Every structure is written in C-alpha cells, then in structure tokens.
Amino acid sequence: QVQLVESGGGWVQPGGPLRLSCVASRVSRVIFSRYHTAWYRQAPGKQRELVSSITADGTTSYSDSVKGRFTISRDNAKNTVYLQMDSLKPEDTAVYYCNTVLKTWPWGQGTQVTVSS
C-alpha cells in the first residue's frame, strides 16, 4: 500500500519559514498525479485539521488561519507535495501530515513543527 513520509519540520522562531515535503511511495507517478492531495496538522489536544489542498490540476486552497502565509505545491514527477510556510506563528505548532483530500492512504508519521521564541 501507499507509504507517506513527511519531512522538513523543526523548531523555528516566530516569523520564520519552514518548507515541508511529503513523498508518496509504492504508487505510480501516474496514479499519484490524479489525486487531490492535502496537508493536515494536529496540535496537542486538538483534532487533526485540513491546512491546505492542491488538486490534480494544481488548484490550491487554504484554511483561513494560514491563507497568505503558506503555499502548497506538488511535483508529480517526484510523487512529492510541498508546503512552504512563511511568517510562522506559535499557533502553527503541530505535527503536520499529508494525505489525499479524502484521506485515502495510511497516515505517515508526520513531521513536528514547533514555533516559539
């Protein structure tokens, strides 16, 4: 089955940037390219929430809390989805995951993002 591996998280001061990557393996590039994919996040004590999504043809959408600060993109040749995060805030602290917009695939381990001074 498909395996998702997220990376790029870490600790950053408020206002700083991070770029997350998510690689999908055990799936062909053709199949991967057909899926609308998304980034989610889960903060301690909270439910996992949708942060941003990108359709197969590259149309993007963002939650109100990250709009204007985050940018989602994809490279179908690499089975990879990216999340460029700028102007990070402490409330962005969470474990970040990727999946399809229908949460089709098994969840990966996620990547921790911590924003603090």
N, C-alpha and C positions, 0 to 999 in steps of 0.2 A: 504494500500500500504506500501511498504518498508519504514522504517524510518532509517536515518543515523544520528548518534550522534558522533561527533568528540570531543576529549578532549586531554589535556596534554600540551596545549600551554602555553605561558607565556613570561616573559622577561628574557633574558639571555645575558651575556656579550659575545663579540666576542671570538670564540674559545671554547665556552661551548657546552654542549649537551642538548638535549631535546628528549623525547620519546612521540610520538603522538599515540593515539588509536582511532579507529573508530569501533563502534559497529552497526551492522545492525539488526534491529528488524522487526518483522512481516514478517519474511521469514524463511523457514525451513533451518536447517543446511545442508541438502542435496542440496537444491537449491542454497544456498549461496556458497557452495563449488565448484559449477560448473562454477561460474562466474570469469572471469579475472577481478581483481579489481585494483584500482589505487589511488594514491594521487595526488591532484592538488593544486595549490596555486594561489592566486591573490593578487598582490601588488597594492597599491593605484595608480590609474590612468592607470593601465595596464590590459590586458586581462588575464583571467584565463589560466594557462598553466599546462601541464602534467609534473609532477615531477618524478614519478616512478610508475611502474606497476608490478603486480605479477599474473602469470597465475594460472589456476586451479591446475596445477601440480607443482607449485612452482617456475617456471622460472621467473627470475626478470630482469627488465631493468630500466635504469636511464637516466635522461637528462644529458647532458654534464656538466651542471652547478653544479650538486650535486654528480656526479659519484665519488666514493671513499670516500665520506663523509656520505652519507645517506644509510640506509639499510631498505628495506621493508620486512615484513614477515606477515604471516597470521596464525590464529588459527581457523580452521573451526569448531571445537567443541564449540567455543565461538562466532562464527559469527563475528570475530574481525580481523581487519587489523591494523598493526603497522607500524610506521615509526620512526626508530631510526636515529636521526640527530646529528652528531658529527661535531666538528670544524666549528661551525656555523659562518656565516659572516653577516654583516649588510644587504647585498643584499638578504639574505634569509628572511628578514622581509616581512610578508604577512599573509593573512588568508589562512589556509590550510583546504582542503576539501578532502573527499574520495568519490568514486563512482565506478561504473564499468568502464571498458575502453571504453565502448560505451555510457557512461553517461545515463544508463538505468533508474536509480532510481531518485526520487526527491532529490535535494540537501539538505544537512543538514545546520546547522547554521555556521559550520566551527569553527576553533579554531585559535585564533590570536597568531602569533609568532613574537616577537619583539627582534631583536638582536642589541644591542647598548651598548656603554660604558657610 
